[in-house]
Amino acid sequence: MLAYNCGPGVVNKSTVLKKLKSGNRDIFKSYTAHCRYKGKFHKQLHQRRLSEFAALFMP
């Protein structure tokens, strides 16, 4: 989902992918850090990342 929204280049360099490849599943902080638009924090993007994370990783 993050690759679709941010692009594969961003995801390939992100700490989210590095943590998942190493087996670390504690990615909440890294996943929700992708909420900037033109270099500034965007509240709606942060809300979207929270809902995506809940949909994908919460039972």
N, C-alpha and C positions, 0 to 999 in steps of 0.2 A: 504494500500500500504506500509506503514511504517513497519507493522508487517511482511509482506512478505520479505522485504529487510533486516530488522534488527533482526527479530525474535520476537516471542510473549513475551519472558521474558523481553526484553528491553522495549517493548511498555507498558507492565503492570506496570513497575516502572517509566515510563516517565511522565514528566509534561504535555505532550500533552494529554494523556488520562485523567489525573486528571482535566485539564482545561475543556475538552469536557464534562466530567461527571458533572462538576459543572455548566455547561451552558455557560461558557466563550468561545466565538468563536474567540478570539484574540490569535491565536496559531502560527502565522507566525514565530516569533523568536524561539519558542520552537521546532517547526517542522524542521526548517532549521538548528538547532543546532546538528542534527544527521548527521554529515558529517565528522566523524573521522574514520580513519583506523589505527589500531595498536597504538592508542593514539595520532595520529598526524592529523592535519587538512588536508583534501584532497579536492582540488579545484573541481575535477570532481564530487565527491559526493555532494558537495554544489550545483553545477549546476543542478544535478539530483533532489535534494530536491526542488530547485526553480521551475523546470518544473513540478514536481509532484504537488506541492502546487498550481501552476497556473491551472493545469488541473482539480484538485479536488475541489478547493474552489473559484476560480474566475468565475464570470458569463460569 
